[in-house]
Amino acid sequence: MANVAFIGLGNMGGPMAANLVKAGHKVTAFDLVAASRDQAKSDGAAIAESGVAAVKGADVVITMLPAGKHVLGVWNEVLPAMSKGALIIDCSTIDVESAKQAHALAAKHGMASVDAPVSGGTGGAKGATLTFMCGGEAQAFAAAQPMLANMGKKIVHCGAGGAGQAAKICNNMILGISMIAVGEAFVLAEKLGLSHQALFDVASTSSGQCWSLTTYCPVPGPVPTSPANNDYKPGFASNLMVKDLTLAQDAANAAGAVTPLGKHAQELYKTFDASGHGGVDFSGIIQHVRSLAGK
Ligand code: NAD
């Protein structure tokens, strides 16, 4: 069993750290927020007074933070305090450029590093069923894999440093676009007098089939476990979708890729977010689509 330092104990990091404790690792945790530290303590982690204190003697350091600037800030602080030969893994969703910078920083300090953003949301974090998409050298990935297996089910090596973040934003761009497409289809069906169930029964077994329809259906009824049946409580909040679609647009602009539907999806989610729906599940975008008819 390993000594693990876990920094960033929010909605995702808290339960992920708890799963490492359950797996028998000695977890030393830190977060800026006292309530998150208290929760980690009651989950069985030792609490450090700072990120730097947390990483002392750790074999593996894991960060789960809001954005690239937080990751670079924390990595800058903790890398000099880490043990020689230790591994550092960032599971946050951040921009590809910051992820590459973080790998370069780690290399400068002689540490192996992996970017390993996740898919699966807070349910996946609690149930240890996350998907990890990883970037980094083969040896670093091989070292990270058994640790990530305590928190997730599927672990994919996507390529060199930053490739995990690239995979994450490409996937979430598909998700953002496809959820709007499914929402538009249900709104059109409503206007045409076609029932939700009838459209679902046809499209879920036809060429319109996709995850946004069959697992996360944005109207109540056809998929009882989808957030639409729970007043659109997240799940995956719309403000996080705005974040990921913005990362995708930034990456597209930097790389010279043209993604018109990704851009339009970002604009629609931004409008939905700005109208006070940032905390609503992203499948609630159907409400915004429906409201456009009256305008
Ligand atoms: P969160 O805001 O709940 O947690 C982030 C935590 O980082 C907070 O507790 C904050 O206090 C802490 N933090 C910030 N700066 C710190 C510092 N310098 N030192 C120590 N702690 C610090 O966010 P979350 O929902 O847990 O998401 C974390 C990351 O995972 C984000 O990058 C997010 O985009 C990504 N993600 C979230 C979800 C989701 O459904 N919530 C799904 C997939 C990916």
Residues whose N, C-alpha, C, O or C-beta is under 5 A from the ligand:
A	BS01	NAD	I7 G8 L9 G10 N11 M12 G13 F30 D31 L32 V33 S36 M64 L65 P66 A67 H70 C91 S92 T93 V118 G121 T122 G235 F236
